[in-house]
Amino acid sequence: MAEQTGIPDNLETPENDLESCVICGDALDGIQETSCQMCGGKFHQPWSQDSDVPQCGRIGSHEDALAIVFLCDDCYFGRRP
């Protein structure tokens, strides 16, 4: 009988279960992504400078909350209603 460790053998998400970026439409990998503070959509956000992941959003500041927020490009550039 095999020993159970509680860790699945395959940690990769199947291609058809991946979510899409609200900006470019490409699949998100579950790591190099974040959610827009304004619209809630998920988009690519590279966490290192040498990443091949496109940057589909920006980091902004929220003056009232004195916080840093993530915004998709559509919300950052005012393209969403």
C-alpha positions in Angstrom: 0.0 0.0 0.0 1.4 3.4 -1.0 2.0 6.0 1.7 -0.3 9.0 1.5 1.3 12.4 2.0 -1.6 14.7 1.2 0.2 16.3 -1.7 -1.2 15.6 -5.2 1.3 14.1 -7.7 0.4 16.6 -10.4 0.1 20.2 -9.2 -0.4 21.7 -12.7 -3.8 23.1 -13.6 -5.3 21.5 -16.8 -5.2 23.9 -19.7 -9.0 23.9 -20.0 -9.4 24.9 -16.3 -7.3 28.0 -16.6 -8.9 31.5 -16.4 -8.3 34.1 -19.0 -6.8 37.6 -18.7 -9.4 40.3 -19.0 -7.0 42.4 -21.1 -5.2 40.1 -23.6 -7.4 37.0 -23.3 -4.5 34.6 -22.8 -4.6 32.0 -20.1 -3.5 32.9 -16.6 -1.1 30.6 -14.8 -2.4 31.1 -11.2 0.9 32.7 -10.1 1.8 35.7 -12.3 -1.6 37.3 -12.0 -3.7 39.6 -9.8 -7.2 41.1 -9.6 -8.2 44.6 -10.5 -9.3 46.7 -7.5 -11.9 48.5 -9.7 -13.5 45.8 -11.9 -12.4 42.6 -10.1 -11.1 41.1 -13.4 -8.0 39.0 -13.3 -5.0 40.0 -15.4 -1.3 39.2 -16.0 1.1 40.7 -13.5 4.7 39.6 -13.8 6.3 39.4 -10.3 9.9 39.6 -11.7 11.6 41.7 -14.3 12.9 38.8 -16.3 9.4 37.2 -16.6 8.0 36.5 -20.1 4.5 37.2 -18.8 2.9 40.3 -20.4 2.1 43.2 -18.1 -1.6 43.8 -18.5 -2.1 46.1 -15.6 -0.6 48.7 -13.4 0.1 49.5 -9.8 -1.6 52.6 -8.5 -2.2 54.4 -5.2 -5.5 54.9 -3.5 -5.4 58.3 -1.9 -8.2 57.9 0.6 -7.1 54.5 1.8 -3.4 55.3 1.6 -2.8 51.9 -0.1 -1.2 50.5 -3.2 -3.8 48.9 -5.5 -3.6 46.8 -8.7 -5.6 48.0 -11.7 -6.1 46.3 -15.1 -5.0 48.5 -18.1 -8.6 49.1 -19.1 -9.5 50.6 -15.7 -6.1 52.4 -15.3 -6.5 54.2 -18.7 -10.3 54.8 -18.2 -11.5 52.4 -20.9 -14.1 50.8 -18.7 -17.4 52.4 -17.9 
